[in-house]
Amino acid sequence: MKIRCKICGEYFCPGDDTLDLIAEGYISSDSVNTCDDCWDLIELSEYDLIESFSDADPGL
Ligand SMILES: [Zn+2]
């Protein structure tokens, strides 16, 4: 089973654990339609966001 990443559009294979959860109905494939690469990007961009907030001048 391959899932299409909603961000980059690439098809990827979710891990066995994820496939089990989908098969058992705990999660839907819609909730895992982000590939590992894009997850990394999301986490990085969230980290950047936090970083830029903490760099903001509190005196403004
Ligand atoms: Zn992706």
N, CA, C, O and the ligand as a Tripos MOL2 file, in Angstrom:
@<TRIPOS>MOLECULE
protein
  241   239    61     0     0
PROTEIN
NO_CHARGES

@<TRIPOS>ATOM
      1 N           0.8480   -1.1990    0.0000 N.3       1 MET1
      2 CA          0.0000    0.0000    0.0000 C.3       1 MET1
      3 C           0.8810    1.2450    0.0000 C.2       1 MET1
      4 O           1.7960    1.3840    0.8110 O.2       1 MET1
      5 N           0.5790    2.1420   -0.9300 N.am      2 LYS2
      6 CA          1.3330    3.3920   -0.9770 C.3       2 LYS2
      7 C           0.3860    4.5530   -0.7510 C.2       2 LYS2
      8 O          -0.7770    4.5320   -1.1540 O.2       2 LYS2
      9 N           0.9170    5.5470   -0.1050 N.am      3 ILE3
     10 CA          0.1290    6.7380    0.1900 C.3       3 ILE3
     11 C           0.7920    7.9140   -0.5060 C.2       3 ILE3
     12 O           2.0180    8.0190   -0.5480 O.2       3 ILE3
     13 N          -0.0430    8.8040   -1.0540 N.am      4 ARG4
     14 CA          0.5040    9.9610   -1.7450 C.3       4 ARG4
     15 C           0.6550   11.1020   -0.7420 C.2       4 ARG4
     16 O          -0.2880   11.4800   -0.0460 O.2       4 ARG4
     17 N           1.8500   11.6240   -0.6950 N.am      5 CYS5
     18 CA          2.1100   12.7190    0.2290 C.3       5 CYS5
     19 C           1.3630   13.9550   -0.2320 C.2       5 CYS5
     20 O           1.4380   14.3380   -1.3990 O.2       5 CYS5
     21 N           0.6400   14.5800    0.6950 N.am      6 LYS6
     22 CA         -0.1650   15.7400    0.3190 C.3       6 LYS6
     23 C           0.6980   16.9690    0.0970 C.2       6 LYS6
     24 O           0.2410   17.9480   -0.4930 O.2       6 LYS6
     25 N           1.9300   16.9310    0.5570 N.am      7 ILE7
     26 CA          2.7750   18.1200    0.4600 C.3       7 ILE7
     27 C           3.6320   18.0820   -0.8020 C.2       7 ILE7
     28 O           3.6130   19.0290   -1.5870 O.2       7 ILE7
     29 N           4.3790   17.0040   -1.0040 N.am      8 CYS8
     30 CA          5.2730   16.9570   -2.1610 C.3       8 CYS8
     31 C           4.6840   16.1380   -3.3050 C.2       8 CYS8
     32 O           5.2060   16.1750   -4.4190 O.2       8 CYS8
     33 N           3.5990   15.3970   -3.0480 N.am      9 GLY9
     34 CA          2.9610   14.6430   -4.1160 C.3       9 GLY9
     35 C           3.6280   13.3250   -4.4420 C.2       9 GLY9
     36 O           3.1930   12.6200   -5.3530 O.2       9 GLY9
     37 N           4.6780   12.9800   -3.7130 N.am     10 GLU10
     38 CA          5.3710   11.7080   -3.9430 C.3      10 GLU10
     39 C           4.6080   10.5730   -3.2710 C.2      10 GLU10
     40 O           3.9820   10.7520   -2.2260 O.2      10 GLU10
     41 N           4.6770    9.4070   -3.8950 N.am     11 TYR11
     42 CA          4.1180    8.2290   -3.2420 C.3      11 TYR11
     43 C           5.1700    7.6270   -2.3190 C.2      11 TYR11
     44 O           6.3520    7.5620   -2.6570 O.2      11 TYR11
     45 N           4.7180    7.1890   -1.1530 N.am     12 PHE12
     46 CA          5.6490    6.5970   -0.2000 C.3      12 PHE12
     47 C           4.9560    5.4710    0.5370 C.2      12 PHE12
     48 O           3.7270    5.4070    0.5930 O.2      12 PHE12
     49 N           5.7680    4.5740    1.1080 N.am     13 CYS13
     50 CA          5.2210    3.4610    1.8790 C.3      13 CYS13
     51 C           5.2880    3.7970    3.3610 C.2      13 CYS13
     52 O           6.3720    4.0180    3.9000 O.2      13 CYS13
     53 N           4.1490    3.8350    4.0160 N.am     14 PRO14
     54 CA          4.1830    4.0290    5.4680 C.3      14 PRO14
     55 C           4.7760    2.8110    6.1610 C.2      14 PRO14
     56 O           4.8350    1.7290    5.5780 O.2      14 PRO14
     57 N           5.2070    2.9820    7.3780 N.am     15 GLY15
     58 CA          5.8000    1.8780    8.1250 C.3      15 GLY15
     59 C           4.7740    0.8130    8.4630 C.2      15 GLY15
     60 O           3.5680    1.0480    8.3880 O.2      15 GLY15
     61 N           5.2650   -0.3590    8.8340 N.am     16 ASP16
     62 CA          4.3710   -1.4780    9.1780 C.3      16 ASP16
     63 C           3.4340   -1.1100   10.3190 C.2      16 ASP16
     64 O           2.2550   -1.4660   10.3010 O.2      16 ASP16
     65 N           3.9590   -0.3960   11.3150 N.am     17 ASP17
     66 CA          3.1290    0.0020   12.4450 C.3      17 ASP17
     67 C           1.9770    0.8680   11.9740 C.2      17 ASP17
     68 O           0.8360    0.6990   12.4050 O.2      17 ASP17
     69 N           2.2910    1.8050   11.0770 N.am     18 THR18
     70 CA          1.2660    2.7070   10.5640 C.3      18 THR18
     71 C           0.2390    1.9300    9.7550 C.2      18 THR18
     72 O          -0.9620    2.1750    9.8690 O.2      18 THR18
     73 N           0.7130    0.9910    8.9360 N.am     19 LEU19
     74 CA         -0.2060    0.1770    8.1390 C.3      19 LEU19
     75 C          -1.1490   -0.6210    9.0330 C.2      19 LEU19
     76 O          -2.3360   -0.7530    8.7360 O.2      19 LEU19
     77 N          -0.6150   -1.1490   10.1200 N.am     20 ASP20
     78 CA         -1.4570   -1.8930   11.0590 C.3      20 ASP20
     79 C          -2.5510   -1.0120   11.6260 C.2      20 ASP20
     80 O          -3.7100   -1.4190   11.7120 O.2      20 ASP20
     81 N          -2.1750    0.2030   12.0140 N.am     21 LEU21
     82 CA         -3.1480    1.1250   12.6070 C.3      21 LEU21
     83 C          -4.2400    1.4770   11.6010 C.2      21 LEU21
     84 O          -5.4150    1.5820   11.9520 O.2      21 LEU21
     85 N          -3.8330    1.6580   10.3450 N.am     22 ILE22
     86 CA         -4.8220    1.9680    9.2990 C.3      22 ILE22
     87 C          -5.7400    0.7600    9.0970 C.2      22 ILE22
     88 O          -6.9600    0.9010    9.0120 O.2      22 ILE22
     89 N          -5.1320   -0.4310    9.0200 N.am     23 ALA23
     90 CA         -5.8990   -1.6490    8.7670 C.3      23 ALA23
     91 C          -6.9130   -1.8910    9.8770 C.2      23 ALA23
     92 O          -8.0100   -2.3900    9.6280 O.2      23 ALA23
     93 N          -6.5390   -1.5330   11.1080 N.am     24 GLU24
     94 CA         -7.4270   -1.7550   12.2340 C.3      24 GLU24
     95 C          -8.3680   -0.5930   12.4740 C.2      24 GLU24
     96 O          -9.2260   -0.6420   13.3550 O.2      24 GLU24
     97 N          -8.1960    0.4630   11.6710 N.am     25 GLY25
     98 CA         -9.1450    1.5740   11.7400 C.3      25 GLY25
     99 C          -8.8420    2.5900   12.8200 C.2      25 GLY25
    100 O          -9.6680    3.4590   13.0980 O.2      25 GLY25
    101 N          -7.6710    2.4980   13.4360 N.am     26 TYR26
    102 CA         -7.3320    3.4750   14.4760 C.3      26 TYR26
    103 C          -7.0610    4.8450   13.8670 C.2      26 TYR26
    104 O          -7.4150    5.8760   14.4390 O.2      26 TYR26
    105 N          -6.4260    4.8380   12.6970 N.am     27 ILE27
    106 CA         -6.1740    6.0960   12.0060 C.3      27 ILE27
    107 C          -6.5720    5.9140   10.5550 C.2      27 ILE27
    108 O          -6.6000    4.7930   10.0470 O.2      27 ILE27
    109 N          -6.8760    7.0050    9.8940 N.am     28 SER28
    110 CA         -7.2040    6.9030    8.4790 C.3      28 SER28
    111 C          -5.9660    7.2560    7.6640 C.2      28 SER28
    112 O          -5.0660    7.9450    8.1440 O.2      28 SER28
    113 N          -5.9360    6.7790    6.4410 N.am     29 SER29
    114 CA         -4.7750    7.0700    5.6060 C.3      29 SER29
    115 C          -4.6690    8.5740    5.3610 C.2      29 SER29
    116 O          -3.5940    9.0760    5.0360 O.2      29 SER29
    117 N          -5.7900    9.2960    5.5160 N.am     30 ASP30
    118 CA         -5.7420   10.7480    5.3540 C.3      30 ASP30
    119 C          -4.8410   11.4090    6.3890 C.2      30 ASP30
    120 O          -4.2390   12.4530    6.1350 O.2      30 ASP30
    121 N          -4.7570   10.7790    7.5650 N.am     31 SER31
    122 CA         -3.9970   11.4210    8.6390 C.3      31 SER31
    123 C          -2.5170   11.1020    8.5650 C.2      31 SER31
    124 O          -1.7250   11.6370    9.3420 O.2      31 SER31
    125 N          -2.1370   10.2400    7.6440 N.am     32 VAL32
    126 CA         -0.7120    9.9120    7.5180 C.3      32 VAL32
    127 C          -0.2200   10.2140    6.1060 C.2      32 VAL32
    128 O           0.7490    9.6220    5.6310 O.2      32 VAL32
    129 N          -0.9110   11.1560    5.4380 N.am     33 ASN33
    130 CA         -0.5210   11.4180    4.0530 C.3      33 ASN33
    131 C           0.5910   12.4550    3.9480 C.2      33 ASN33
    132 O           0.5800   13.3090    3.0620 O.2      33 ASN33
    133 N           1.5390   12.3670    4.8550 N.am     34 THR34
    134 CA          2.7270   13.2020    4.7850 C.3      34 THR34
    135 C           3.9450   12.2950    4.8980 C.2      34 THR34
    136 O           4.0640   11.5180    5.8460 O.2      34 THR34
    137 N           4.8480   12.3960    3.9270 N.am     35 CYS35
    138 CA          6.0000   11.5000    3.9370 C.3      35 CYS35
    139 C           7.0370   11.9430    4.9780 C.2      35 CYS35
    140 O           6.9810   13.0570    5.4970 O.2      35 CYS35
    141 N           7.9630   11.0620    5.2610 N.am     36 ASP36
    142 CA          8.9550   11.3450    6.2960 C.3      36 ASP36
    143 C           9.7380   12.6170    5.9940 C.2      36 ASP36
    144 O          10.0310   13.4040    6.8930 O.2      36 ASP36
    145 N          10.0750   12.8120    4.7140 N.am     37 ASP37
    146 CA         10.8370   14.0030    4.3450 C.3      37 ASP37
    147 C          10.0740   15.2690    4.6910 C.2      37 ASP37
    148 O          10.6350   16.2340    5.2110 O.2      37 ASP37
    149 N           8.7570   15.2430    4.3860 N.am     38 CYS38
    150 CA          7.9650   16.4380    4.6370 C.3      38 CYS38
    151 C           7.7280   16.6360    6.1310 C.2      38 CYS38
    152 O           7.6580   17.7690    6.6080 O.2      38 CYS38
    153 N           7.6050   15.5320    6.8670 N.am     39 TRP39
    154 CA          7.5080   15.6700    8.3260 C.3      39 TRP39
    155 C           8.7320   16.3910    8.8540 C.2      39 TRP39
    156 O           8.6330   17.2720    9.7080 O.2      39 TRP39
    157 N           9.9030   16.0000    8.3300 N.am     40 ASP40
    158 CA         11.1390   16.6530    8.7680 C.3      40 ASP40
    159 C          11.0850   18.1430    8.4690 C.2      40 ASP40
    160 O          11.4730   18.9730    9.2920 O.2      40 ASP40
    161 N          10.5920   18.4700    7.2680 N.am     41 LEU41
    162 CA         10.5080   19.8750    6.8840 C.3      41 LEU41
    163 C           9.5530   20.6220    7.8000 C.2      41 LEU41
    164 O           9.8370   21.7410    8.2260 O.2      41 LEU41
    165 N           8.4130   19.9950    8.1020 N.am     42 ILE42
    166 CA          7.4290   20.6330    8.9770 C.3      42 ILE42
    167 C           8.0420   20.8820   10.3540 C.2      42 ILE42
    168 O           7.9070   21.9620   10.9290 O.2      42 ILE42
    169 N           8.7130   19.8590   10.8640 N.am     43 GLU43
    170 CA          9.3020   20.0190   12.1920 C.3      43 GLU43
    171 C          10.3800   21.0870   12.1760 C.2      43 GLU43
    172 O          10.5090   21.8670   13.1200 O.2      43 GLU43
    173 N          11.1560   21.1200   11.0970 N.am     44 LEU44
    174 CA         12.1970   22.1310   10.9940 C.3      44 LEU44
    175 C          11.5880   23.5180   10.9310 C.2      44 LEU44
    176 O          12.0710   24.4420   11.5860 O.2      44 LEU44
    177 N          10.5150   23.6720   10.1360 N.am     45 SER45
    178 CA          9.9410   25.0050    9.9890 C.3      45 SER45
    179 C           9.2780   25.4510   11.2850 C.2      45 SER45
    180 O           9.2950   26.6350   11.6180 O.2      45 SER45
    181 N           8.6900   24.4960   12.0210 N.am     46 GLU46
    182 CA          8.1200   24.8690   13.3130 C.3      46 GLU46
    183 C           9.2250   25.2830   14.2790 C.2      46 GLU46
    184 O           9.0640   26.2020   15.0830 O.2      46 GLU46
    185 N          10.3460   24.5820   14.1770 N.am     47 TYR47
    186 CA         11.4810   24.9290   15.0360 C.3      47 TYR47
    187 C          11.9800   26.3250   14.6860 C.2      47 TYR47
    188 O          12.2960   27.1250   15.5670 O.2      47 TYR47
    189 N          12.0480   26.6080   13.3680 N.am     48 ASP48
    190 CA         12.4830   27.9350   12.9300 C.3      48 ASP48
    191 C          11.5480   29.0100   13.4520 C.2      48 ASP48
    192 O          11.9790   30.0880   13.8630 O.2      48 ASP48
    193 N          10.2430   28.6920   13.4290 N.am     49 LEU49
    194 CA          9.2470   29.6470   13.8760 C.3      49 LEU49
    195 C           9.4700   29.9800   15.3470 C.2      49 LEU49
    196 O           9.4440   31.1440   15.7460 O.2      49 LEU49
    197 N           9.6870   28.9370   16.1430 N.am     50 ILE50
    198 CA          9.9190   29.1380   17.5720 C.3      50 ILE50
    199 C          11.2030   29.9410   17.7770 C.2      50 ILE50
    200 O          11.2730   30.8440   18.6100 O.2      50 ILE50
    201 N          12.2240   29.5750   16.9810 N.am     51 GLU51
    202 CA         13.4850   30.2890   17.0900 C.3      51 GLU51
    203 C          13.3000   31.7660   16.7940 C.2      51 GLU51
    204 O          13.8180   32.6200   17.5130 O.2      51 GLU51
    205 N          12.5490   32.0720   15.7150 N.am     52 SER52
    206 CA         12.4300   33.4710   15.3280 C.3      52 SER52
    207 C          11.5970   34.2360   16.3510 C.2      52 SER52
    208 O          11.8060   35.4310   16.5590 O.2      52 SER52
    209 N          10.6480   33.5400   16.9920 N.am     53 PHE53
    210 CA          9.8830   34.2020   18.0470 C.3      53 PHE53
    211 C          10.7920   34.5530   19.2250 C.2      53 PHE53
    212 O          10.7120   35.6450   19.7880 O.2      53 PHE53
    213 N          11.6550   33.6030   19.5830 N.am     54 SER54
    214 CA         12.4990   33.8560   20.7430 C.3      54 SER54
    215 C          13.5640   34.8910   20.4180 C.2      54 SER54
    216 O          14.1280   35.5080   21.3210 O.2      54 SER54
    217 N          13.8450   35.0870   19.1200 N.am     55 ASP55
    218 CA         14.8110   36.1020   18.7260 C.3      55 ASP55
    219 C          14.1800   37.4820   18.6410 C.2      55 ASP55
    220 O          14.8810   38.4900   18.5630 O.2      55 ASP55
    221 N          12.8530   37.5230   18.6570 N.am     56 ALA56
    222 CA         12.1710   38.8050   18.5110 C.3      56 ALA56
    223 C          12.5180   39.7230   19.6790 C.2      56 ALA56
    224 O          12.6900   39.2840   20.8160 O.2      56 ALA56
    225 N          12.6130   40.9880   19.3630 N.am     57 ASP57
    226 CA         12.9560   41.9640   20.3860 C.3      57 ASP57
    227 C          11.7790   42.1700   21.3250 C.2      57 ASP57
    228 O          10.7350   42.6640   20.8990 O.2      57 ASP57
    229 N          11.9210   41.8070   22.5730 N.am     58 PRO58
    230 CA         10.7870   41.9310   23.5210 C.3      58 PRO58
    231 C          10.4890   43.3680   23.8580 C.2      58 PRO58
    232 O           9.4560   43.6600   24.4600 O.2      58 PRO58
    233 N          11.3860   44.2890   23.4790 N.am     59 GLY59
    234 CA         11.1660   45.6900   23.8300 C.3      59 GLY59
    235 C          10.2290   46.4080   22.8840 C.2      59 GLY59
    236 O           9.9160   47.5790   23.1020 O.2      59 GLY59
    237 N           9.7660   45.7260   21.8200 N.am     60 LEU60
    238 CA          8.8900   46.3940   20.8610 C.3      60 LEU60
    239 C           7.5160   46.6800   21.4390 C.2      60 LEU60
    240 O           6.6620   47.2410   20.7520 O.2      60 LEU60
    241 ZN          6.3330   14.5710    1.0420 Zn       61 ZN61
@<TRIPOS>BOND
     1     1     2 1
     2     2     3 1
     3     3     4 2
     4     3     5 am
     5     5     6 1
     6     6     7 1
     7     7     8 2
     8     7     9 am
     9     9    10 1
    10    10    11 1
    11    11    12 2
    12    11    13 am
    13    13    14 1
    14    14    15 1
    15    15    16 2
    16    15    17 am
    17    17    18 1
    18    18    19 1
    19    19    20 2
    20    19    21 am
    21    21    22 1
    22    22    23 1
    23    23    24 2
    24    23    25 am
    25    25    26 1
    26    26    27 1
    27    27    28 2
    28    27    29 am
    29    29    30 1
    30    30    31 1
    31    31    32 2
    32    31    33 am
    33    33    34 1
    34    34    35 1
    35    35    36 2
    36    35    37 am
    37    37    38 1
    38    38    39 1
    39    39    40 2
    40    39    41 am
    41    41    42 1
    42    42    43 1
    43    43    44 2
    44    43    45 am
    45    45    46 1
    46    46    47 1
    47    47    48 2
    48    47    49 am
    49    49    50 1
    50    50    51 1
    51    51    52 2
    52    51    53 am
    53    53    54 1
    54    54    55 1
    55    55    56 2
    56    55    57 am
    57    57    58 1
    58    58    59 1
    59    59    60 2
    60    59    61 am
    61    61    62 1
    62    62    63 1
    63    63    64 2
    64    63    65 am
    65    65    66 1
    66    66    67 1
    67    67    68 2
    68    67    69 am
    69    69    70 1
    70    70    71 1
    71    71    72 2
    72    71    73 am
    73    73    74 1
    74    74    75 1
    75    75    76 2
    76    75    77 am
    77    77    78 1
    78    78    79 1
    79    79    80 2
    80    79    81 am
    81    81    82 1
    82    82    83 1
    83    83    84 2
    84    83    85 am
    85    85    86 1
    86    86    87 1
    87    87    88 2
    88    87    89 am
    89    89    90 1
    90    90    91 1
    91    91    92 2
    92    91    93 am
    93    93    94 1
    94    94    95 1
    95    95    96 2
    96    95    97 am
    97    97    98 1
    98    98    99 1
    99    99   100 2
   100    99   101 am
   101   101   102 1
   102   102   103 1
   103   103   104 2
   104   103   105 am
   105   105   106 1
   106   106   107 1
   107   107   108 2
   108   107   109 am
   109   109   110 1
   110   110   111 1
   111   111   112 2
   112   111   113 am
   113   113   114 1
   114   114   115 1
   115   115   116 2
   116   115   117 am
   117   117   118 1
   118   118   119 1
   119   119   120 2
   120   119   121 am
   121   121   122 1
   122   122   123 1
   123   123   124 2
   124   123   125 am
   125   125   126 1
   126   126   127 1
   127   127   128 2
   128   127   129 am
   129   129   130 1
   130   130   131 1
   131   131   132 2
   132   131   133 am
   133   133   134 1
   134   134   135 1
   135   135   136 2
   136   135   137 am
   137   137   138 1
   138   138   139 1
   139   139   140 2
   140   139   141 am
   141   141   142 1
   142   142   143 1
   143   143   144 2
   144   143   145 am
   145   145   146 1
   146   146   147 1
   147   147   148 2
   148   147   149 am
   149   149   150 1
   150   150   151 1
   151   151   152 2
   152   151   153 am
   153   153   154 1
   154   154   155 1
   155   155   156 2
   156   155   157 am
   157   157   158 1
   158   158   159 1
   159   159   160 2
   160   159   161 am
   161   161   162 1
   162   162   163 1
   163   163   164 2
   164   163   165 am
   165   165   166 1
   166   166   167 1
   167   167   168 2
   168   167   169 am
   169   169   170 1
   170   170   171 1
   171   171   172 2
   172   171   173 am
   173   173   174 1
   174   174   175 1
   175   175   176 2
   176   175   177 am
   177   177   178 1
   178   178   179 1
   179   179   180 2
   180   179   181 am
   181   181   182 1
   182   182   183 1
   183   183   184 2
   184   183   185 am
   185   185   186 1
   186   186   187 1
   187   187   188 2
   188   187   189 am
   189   189   190 1
   190   190   191 1
   191   191   192 2
   192   191   193 am
   193   193   194 1
   194   194   195 1
   195   195   196 2
   196   195   197 am
   197   197   198 1
   198   198   199 1
   199   199   200 2
   200   199   201 am
   201   201   202 1
   202   202   203 1
   203   203   204 2
   204   203   205 am
   205   205   206 1
   206   206   207 1
   207   207   208 2
   208   207   209 am
   209   209   210 1
   210   210   211 1
   211   211   212 2
   212   211   213 am
   213   213   214 1
   214   214   215 1
   215   215   216 2
   216   215   217 am
   217   217   218 1
   218   218   219 1
   219   219   220 2
   220   219   221 am
   221   221   222 1
   222   222   223 1
   223   223   224 2
   224   223   225 am
   225   225   226 1
   226   226   227 1
   227   227   228 2
   228   227   229 am
   229   229   230 1
   230   230   231 1
   231   231   232 2
   232   231   233 am
   233   233   234 1
   234   234   235 1
   235   235   236 2
   236   235   237 am
   237   237   238 1
   238   238   239 1
   239   239   240 2
@<TRIPOS>SUBSTRUCTURE
     1 MET1         2 RESIDUE 1 A MET
     2 LYS2         6 RESIDUE 1 A LYS
     3 ILE3        10 RESIDUE 1 A ILE
     4 ARG4        14 RESIDUE 1 A ARG
     5 CYS5        18 RESIDUE 1 A CYS
     6 LYS6        22 RESIDUE 1 A LYS
     7 ILE7        26 RESIDUE 1 A ILE
     8 CYS8        30 RESIDUE 1 A CYS
     9 GLY9        34 RESIDUE 1 A GLY
    10 GLU10       38 RESIDUE 1 A GLU
    11 TYR11       42 RESIDUE 1 A TYR
    12 PHE12       46 RESIDUE 1 A PHE
    13 CYS13       50 RESIDUE 1 A CYS
    14 PRO14       54 RESIDUE 1 A PRO
    15 GLY15       58 RESIDUE 1 A GLY
    16 ASP16       62 RESIDUE 1 A ASP
    17 ASP17       66 RESIDUE 1 A ASP
    18 THR18       70 RESIDUE 1 A THR
    19 LEU19       74 RESIDUE 1 A LEU
    20 ASP20       78 RESIDUE 1 A ASP
    21 LEU21       82 RESIDUE 1 A LEU
    22 ILE22       86 RESIDUE 1 A ILE
    23 ALA23       90 RESIDUE 1 A ALA
    24 GLU24       94 RESIDUE 1 A GLU
    25 GLY25       98 RESIDUE 1 A GLY
    26 TYR26      102 RESIDUE 1 A TYR
    27 ILE27      106 RESIDUE 1 A ILE
    28 SER28      110 RESIDUE 1 A SER
    29 SER29      114 RESIDUE 1 A SER
    30 ASP30      118 RESIDUE 1 A ASP
    31 SER31      122 RESIDUE 1 A SER
    32 VAL32      126 RESIDUE 1 A VAL
    33 ASN33      130 RESIDUE 1 A ASN
    34 THR34      134 RESIDUE 1 A THR
    35 CYS35      138 RESIDUE 1 A CYS
    36 ASP36      142 RESIDUE 1 A ASP
    37 ASP37      146 RESIDUE 1 A ASP
    38 CYS38      150 RESIDUE 1 A CYS
    39 TRP39      154 RESIDUE 1 A TRP
    40 ASP40      158 RESIDUE 1 A ASP
    41 LEU41      162 RESIDUE 1 A LEU
    42 ILE42      166 RESIDUE 1 A ILE
    43 GLU43      170 RESIDUE 1 A GLU
    44 LEU44      174 RESIDUE 1 A LEU
    45 SER45      178 RESIDUE 1 A SER
    46 GLU46      182 RESIDUE 1 A GLU
    47 TYR47      186 RESIDUE 1 A TYR
    48 ASP48      190 RESIDUE 1 A ASP
    49 LEU49      194 RESIDUE 1 A LEU
    50 ILE50      198 RESIDUE 1 A ILE
    51 GLU51      202 RESIDUE 1 A GLU
    52 SER52      206 RESIDUE 1 A SER
    53 PHE53      210 RESIDUE 1 A PHE
    54 SER54      214 RESIDUE 1 A SER
    55 ASP55      218 RESIDUE 1 A ASP
    56 ALA56      222 RESIDUE 1 A ALA
    57 ASP57      226 RESIDUE 1 A ASP
    58 PRO58      230 RESIDUE 1 A PRO
    59 GLY59      234 RESIDUE 1 A GLY
    60 LEU60      238 RESIDUE 1 A LEU
    61 ZN61       241 GROUP 0 **** ****
